[in-house]
Amino acid sequence: MEEIYDVAIIGGGPAGSTAAVLLAQKGRRVVVLEREKFPRFHIGESLLPYSLTAFDRLGIRARLEAGAMQKFGGEIATACGQRAVKFYFKDGFRLKHHSAYQVERADFDKMLLDRARETGAEVREETSVAELACDADGVTLKLAGGSAVRARYLIDASGRNAVVGTQFQLKTTYAHLKKFSCYAHYEGAQRDKGIDATLTRLVRADGYWFWLIPLDERRTSIGVVMDLADFKARKLSPEAALDWAIRDSAVMRERMAAAARVSPVHSAGDYSYRNTRLTGDRWMLAGDAAGFIDPIFSTGVFLAIHSGEQCADALDEILTNPARRPRLFRRYERGLHGLMDKYLRFVTAWYRPEFIEVFTTPTQRFQLAPAVNSVLAGNIGNSFAIWWRMQVFYLVLFLQRYMALCPRLDAKTSAPAPQLEPAA
Ligand SMILES: Cc1cc2nc3c(=O)[nH]c(=O)nc-3n(C[C@H](O)[C@H](O)[C@H](O)COP(=O)(O)OP(=O)(O)OC[C@H]3O[C@@H](n4cnc5c(N)ncnc54)[C@H](O)[C@@H]3O)c2cc1C
């Protein structure tokens, strides 16, 4: 007779491993089905302070403290070098944690998956889920190769592969967020001194933006994000597009003058989407498998861990008291949709020209800058104190379209029109 698990989890990334650790700690029978062998490369290296409470709960804080670079804030700059503003989490509105971590995801994800094993979850790597079938008592997962796994409940944490969303055709994309990104690791990128060397830097040009994430003493993760249509029109390979964008921006030329690429260039496209449903009778979606909204504010891993926690807590309660399922699933759907709506609004604002004008003119009036800082740290804005300040921030952004409340950026800020080069 086939073994029946309480919960089967597709994917051993941050969402899946988080749920596995928490369920296993409660004594539930959990299996994680992961198609890769860890460690494996993954993008998403800058974490947020609001995940620290979860790291304590997962029992991995000390390991992160010992091995990962601490991050104290961020910087947003214009590509021409005209304006830049740094922010530090210590100045955030009522922030409990004043730092987070920059991590190499291969190591971070392996650490979390190992933790799931340690706490008693069964982890099967190099095991790919092909499809699922639900019935009144549970779910059967068909594995590539022909065997099957049976569980009472399923958490789909398969990342952007979104096994459930794809099978049930739940995925919807955002017409205004069709982006393309190319990224790699470099050594020798110029950094500032002291804690400024730990900041995530965002460099914004007219039509594309960069991230620079320090990973350790030497290596920096660097990526560029542009419209998918622009990338296609340029007819460049991802390597050539990344090289071109670095040469095109004055700030990046300076920071990268002595830098050498030490990894292949990876790329991803059209990655922002959401599933119309986040729960079914027997399944819940967590992390990117539920939805992903643009890398700009580094919210991906935070949302993956947060939703992994929520799924684990809900299912643990439901396994004891099945009658609570409809209510808890509804609450999960509402909460995660609400959170994604908040970030969607913030991300949409970033891609408008006035965002950078307002953001690089921070004001302490009404503690607006500390409130925005706090949201960037992962404050999900459930308190009224954050909520009304964010409404004022959006009002200022809206008014800035029509009147210069904050100094306008002059035309030089825009990157010059690209000189197209043939694909390498
Ligand atoms: C360009 C870019 C930059 C980003 N930068 C950041 C950043 O700086 N900070 C940040 O927090 N986030 C960032 N993100 C987002 C971040 O990468 C994701 O949000 C995060 O990895 C989501 O975690 P997850 O556990 O949901 O999914 P994943 O980490 O993708 O894990 C899913 C796992 O499921 C496995 N899997 C998939 N299909 C199957 C299957 N059929 N069977 C078995 N296993 C399967 C995969 O192998 C994978 O290991 C970025 C994203 C992009 C696209």
PDBQT file of the ligand as one rigid body, heavy atoms in Angstrom, charges set to zero:
ROOT
HETATM    1  C1  LIG A 501      15.353  38.866 -12.360  1.00  0.00    +0.000 C 
HETATM    2  C2  LIG A 501      14.901  38.521 -10.965  1.00  0.00    +0.000 A 
HETATM    3  C3  LIG A 501      15.563  39.056  -9.855  1.00  0.00    +0.000 A 
HETATM    4  C4  LIG A 501      15.118  38.766  -8.562  1.00  0.00    +0.000 A 
HETATM    5  N1  LIG A 501      15.744  39.334  -7.483  1.00  0.00    +0.000 NA
HETATM    6  C5  LIG A 501      15.251  39.115  -6.237  1.00  0.00    +0.000 A 
HETATM    7  C6  LIG A 501      15.882  39.675  -5.079  1.00  0.00    +0.000 A 
HETATM    8  O1  LIG A 501      16.880  40.398  -5.159  1.00  0.00    +0.000 OA
HETATM    9  N2  LIG A 501      15.342  39.400  -3.866  1.00  0.00    +0.000 N 
HETATM   10  C7  LIG A 501      14.253  38.589  -3.717  1.00  0.00    +0.000 A 
HETATM   11  O2  LIG A 501      13.794  38.389  -2.589  1.00  0.00    +0.000 OA
HETATM   12  N3  LIG A 501      13.670  38.017  -4.788  1.00  0.00    +0.000 NA
HETATM   13  C8  LIG A 501      14.138  38.255  -6.031  1.00  0.00    +0.000 A 
HETATM   14  N4  LIG A 501      13.563  37.634  -7.092  1.00  0.00    +0.000 N 
HETATM   15  C9  LIG A 501      12.436  36.722  -6.856  1.00  0.00    +0.000 C 
HETATM   16  C10 LIG A 501      12.899  35.357  -6.305  1.00  0.00    +0.000 C 
HETATM   17  O3  LIG A 501      13.780  34.764  -7.223  1.00  0.00    +0.000 OA
HETATM   18  C11 LIG A 501      11.684  34.471  -6.118  1.00  0.00    +0.000 C 
HETATM   19  O4  LIG A 501      10.582  35.219  -5.667  1.00  0.00    +0.000 OA
HETATM   20  C12 LIG A 501      11.936  33.344  -5.107  1.00  0.00    +0.000 C 
HETATM   21  O5  LIG A 501      12.977  32.507  -5.534  1.00  0.00    +0.000 OA
HETATM   22  C13 LIG A 501      10.647  32.529  -4.915  1.00  0.00    +0.000 C 
HETATM   23  O6  LIG A 501      10.876  31.404  -4.121  1.00  0.00    +0.000 OA
HETATM   24  P1  LIG A 501       9.977  30.092  -4.334  1.00  0.00    +0.000 P 
HETATM   25  O7  LIG A 501      10.367  29.143  -3.268  1.00  0.00    +0.000 OA
HETATM   26  O8  LIG A 501       8.567  30.487  -4.470  1.00  0.00    +0.000 OA
HETATM   27  O9  LIG A 501      10.396  29.545  -5.771  1.00  0.00    +0.000 OA
HETATM   28  P2  LIG A 501      11.820  29.035  -6.288  1.00  0.00    +0.000 P 
HETATM   29  O10 LIG A 501      12.909  29.620  -5.485  1.00  0.00    +0.000 OA
HETATM   30  O11 LIG A 501      11.843  29.258  -7.753  1.00  0.00    +0.000 OA
HETATM   31  O12 LIG A 501      11.799  27.468  -5.993  1.00  0.00    +0.000 OA
HETATM   32  C14 LIG A 501      10.930  26.619  -6.707  1.00  0.00    +0.000 C 
HETATM   33  C15 LIG A 501      11.545  25.223  -6.748  1.00  0.00    +0.000 C 
HETATM   34  O13 LIG A 501      10.590  24.354  -7.349  1.00  0.00    +0.000 OA
HETATM   35  C16 LIG A 501      11.277  23.395  -8.151  1.00  0.00    +0.000 C 
HETATM   36  N5  LIG A 501      10.340  22.864  -9.145  1.00  0.00    +0.000 N 
HETATM   37  C17 LIG A 501       9.775  23.535 -10.194  1.00  0.00    +0.000 A 
HETATM   38  N6  LIG A 501       8.967  22.723 -10.888  1.00  0.00    +0.000 NA
HETATM   39  C18 LIG A 501       8.984  21.513 -10.269  1.00  0.00    +0.000 A 
HETATM   40  C19 LIG A 501       8.363  20.270 -10.518  1.00  0.00    +0.000 A 
HETATM   41  N7  LIG A 501       7.511  20.094 -11.559  1.00  0.00    +0.000 N 
HETATM   42  N8  LIG A 501       8.626  19.228  -9.686  1.00  0.00    +0.000 NA
HETATM   43  C20 LIG A 501       9.480  19.373  -8.627  1.00  0.00    +0.000 A 
HETATM   44  N9  LIG A 501      10.123  20.544  -8.348  1.00  0.00    +0.000 NA
HETATM   45  C21 LIG A 501       9.871  21.601  -9.164  1.00  0.00    +0.000 A 
HETATM   46  C22 LIG A 501      12.403  24.202  -8.763  1.00  0.00    +0.000 C 
HETATM   47  O14 LIG A 501      13.479  23.392  -9.168  1.00  0.00    +0.000 OA
HETATM   48  C23 LIG A 501      12.786  25.150  -7.610  1.00  0.00    +0.000 C 
HETATM   49  O15 LIG A 501      13.875  24.664  -6.847  1.00  0.00    +0.000 OA
HETATM   50  C24 LIG A 501      14.003  37.907  -8.393  1.00  0.00    +0.000 A 
HETATM   51  C25 LIG A 501      13.359  37.352  -9.497  1.00  0.00    +0.000 A 
HETATM   52  C26 LIG A 501      13.790  37.660 -10.773  1.00  0.00    +0.000 A 
HETATM   53  C27 LIG A 501      13.059  37.054 -11.959  1.00  0.00    +0.000 C 
ENDROOT
TORSDOF 0
